[in-house]
Amino acid sequence: MSNIMDGLSEQGYITLPVRTLVESEMERGTETGLKLKAKGGDCFSDEHLVVEVLKRIIYSGIEGHNKFLLEGFPVKIEQANALE
């Protein structure tokens, strides 16, 4: 798996460690992070909030940031549906 990720990284893909990103939102106390904390602190407790975090990154408008590898998400069909 690492070889695949390394190859994609060389092609310009950016790895997004989703759990780390969501935990960071909670630590920073952002609006979405506070909503996640209110759900009990499980960073995947609400897939729609996780997608909210990802959308800000994916649609940031930063030049060249248009290829992403989501690490650790989705793991359930409900999460995939929310992401879709």
KARAHU-V675614 format. One record per backbone hydrogen bond with DSSP energy under -1.0 kcal/mol. CO is the residue of the C=O (numbers start at 1). NH is the residue of the N-H. If there is no record, write none. Layout:
# KARAHU-V675614
co,nh
CO,NH
CO,NH
This chain:
# KARAHU-V675614
co,nh
1,5
2,6
3,7
4,8
5,9
6,10
8,13
9,12
14,69
16,18
16,71
17,21
18,22
19,23
20,24
21,25
22,26
23,27
24,28
25,30
30,34
31,35
32,36
33,37
34,38
36,41
37,40
42,45
46,50
47,51
48,52
49,53
50,54
51,55
52,56
53,57
54,58
55,59
57,60
62,65
64,66
67,14
69,16
71,18
76,80
77,81
78,82
79,83
80,84
